[in-house]
Amino acid sequence: MTVADFEPSLKVTLAYEGGVSDHPLDPGGLTKAGVTQATYDAWRKLQKVPMRSVTMVTDAEIRSIYRDGYWGVVRGDELPSGIDFAVFDFAVNSGPARAAKSLQKAVGASADGVIGNLTLAAVIDAARKDEEAVIRIICEDRLAFMKSLSTWATFGTGWTRRVMGATSGFQANDSGVIDYATMIARNDLTFGAPINPAPGKAWPEGEDYLVLRSDLLSAVSQLATVAGRFPSALA
């Protein structure tokens, strides 16, 4: 439960997201580092600066968008370490409201999609009892939602690996959100620097996947990850 969790969490989520992508079946459309053109347009409008292609988004803009539009909305600074990352990455992929509702259901709070003080109190109470269970419930709920989407047949493999890693549930040597979030909760450690992400492509298969898998296992000791761009999981 610390402000310091944002930067390492951002590094890992950006490693999942990768570079520029414009998959015809991705509801997010043209995207860079997980930032869609629509999101970038809205952010630049708030900043009162001219519109431009999301391919021109800067590192500073990316950080600001993620900090203000996702981490801040789900109150990441106030969530227990581990839960904060699980909810943040969910929010980036499927929207803050859906991630918040999943968290609220996991801790028995009213699922209105807004993390207020009552939700925070319920989260802290649940985390003291069994934080790993909260993380597991969030990740399982996230995957169940993804399976309900019409694009599951296209993106399901990549989404599953992002949320659960190669094997469902927590594994100390795996690479999913559930794995890293659980390790943070157990050790209250921050992540090491991730390996450079693959530039704007879905999670690789075949030999490319085996190479990536080897890199992941090497990076896991630093609580880091690497992956290609994952399509938005939006209803």
N, C-alpha and C positions, 0 to 999 in steps of 0.2 A: 504494500500500500504506500506507494511513493511516487513523487514526481519523476524520479530518476528512471522509472520503468519505461517512460515513453520512447526515448531515443533507441534503446536496444530493441524494443518491440517494433518500432518503425522499420529498423534495419531488416528484421526478419520478414515482416510483411512485404516490404519492397522486394526482398529476394524472391518471395513467392510470386509477386506480381510481374517482375521482369520489365522488359522495355516496351516498344511500340507494338500494338496489336490492332488488327481490324478484321476479326473473324466475322464472316457473314451471318453466323448464327448466334453471335454474342450480343445479347440485348444491350450491352454497354456501348457497342459500336467502336469507333476509333478511340483508342486508349493509349496512354503512356504511363508507365509505373503505377497502373491501377487507377489513374485519374481519367475519367471519361471526358469527352468533349463537352457534354452537357454540364458536368460538374465544374469544369474549367471555365466555361462561359459564365456560369452563375457566380463563381468566385471573382472573376475579373469584373463583372458587373458591380458587385459589392465594393470592389476596390476603385471603381469609377475609372477604369482603364479600358482601352480599345480591345475588342475581341480579336483573338488570333487562334491558330491551330494549336491543339493540345500537344502536338509534337514539339512545340517550342516552350513548353512548360519548364521552368527552371527548378533546380534542387530546392531553393529557398521557397518557391511557391508550393512545391509538392509537400514540403514539411508543414507549411502553414495550413494547407488544405487538410492534411491528415490530422494535424493537431486540433484545429478548430472545428472541422466538419465531422470528425469521427471520435477521436480520443476524448475531446472535451465534451461532446454530446453524451457519451456513455459514462462520463465522469471517471475516466481511467485513473486519474491521480488519487481518487478516493477508494478505488476497489482494491481488494487484497491482491498481492502479487501472484500471478498465475491466472487468476480469474480475469484480471485486467487485460492480459494478452488474449485470452480466449474470446472475450467479448469484443475487444477492439478488432481483431482479425475478422470475426463474424460480421461486424458492422461494415467494414471495408468491402466485403464481398457481397453482402445482402442488404445493407442499410442499417443505420443505428436503431431504428424503431423495432425491427424484427429481432436484432441481437438483444435489445433491452427486454423484449417480451420473453425471449428464451431464458434469459437470466432470471427474470421475475418468476417464471414458472418453476425454475429449478430451485428457488428458495421459498416458494409458497407465498409470494407477494402478488398483489393485483397486477395482472398483465395488461397494462395500459400503454406500454411502449415508451414510457418516460421514467428515467431513473431519478426518483426524488429521495428525500430523506428517509421515508418509510422503507423504500426498497433497499437503500444502503444499509439501514439497520438490520433488515432481514438477511442481506448478503453477509454481513459481518458475523451475525449469529450463526448462520449456516456454515460459514467457513471455519469458525471455531470448532464446530462439531465434526465436519468432514469436508474440507475444501476440495479434496480430490474428487469426491462424489459430485460436487457442484460442477466442476470442470467436465467430468464425464457426461453428465446430463446435458450440459450446454452443447457439447460436441456431437452427442448422439442426436439431439433435437435438430441441430444444424444440418447434419447429414440427412435426416429424415425429410426435412424441408427441401433439400436439394433433389432428393429422389422424386419429389412430387412435381418437379419442373419439366416442361416439355422438352427442354434441351438436355435432360439427363443422359439420353442415349449418346449424345455427342460429347458431352463434357464430364460425364459421371466418373470416369476413371481418374481424371486429373483432380476433380473435386474431392474424391475419396482419399487420394494420396495427400492432398493438402490438409484435410481435417484429421484423418486417422493414420496417415503414413502407410507403409507397406502392409502392416498388420493391424487389424482393428483393436482398439483399446490401447492402454498405456504400455509402451515398451521403452526401456531405458536407452536402447540403441536405435530407435526409430525416428522419423522425421516429421510427423504430423503435428498439427496444432495441439492436439491432446497430449502428445509426448512432451513438447516443450513447456506447455502451460503447467503440466504436472511436475516436471522437474523444477520449474521456478518455485512452485508452491512448496515442494519438499526442501529445497535448498535456499530459497530466498536469494538467489543469485541473479545477476543480469547476464545477458547473452554476450558471447564474444562476437567479433566482427564476422559477418557471413562471407562466404565465397561469392565472387561476382556472379550475379544471376545470368541465366541464358537470355539473350536479347529477343524478347517478344515472341515466344512460341509456346505451344502447349507442352505439357510434361512429355519428354521424349520416351520412345519405346525401344525395344531391342538392345543393341550394344550401347547406344547412347544412354539408355536408362541405366544400364549396368555401371557405366562410368559415373553417371550422376549419383547413383546409389552409393558407390564407393566413396565419392566426395562427401556425401551426406554422413556416412558412418564415421569418416575422419573428422568432420566438423562437429559431430554431436558432442564430443568431449568438451567443446567450447560453448555448448548450447547455441549452435548456429545452424543455419540451413541455407539451401540454395534450390531454386526451382525456376521454371519458366513462368511466363505470364498465365494466370488462371482467369478464365472468363468470369464475368459477373454472374453471381447466382441470385437473380432477381425474379420476383413473380411477374 
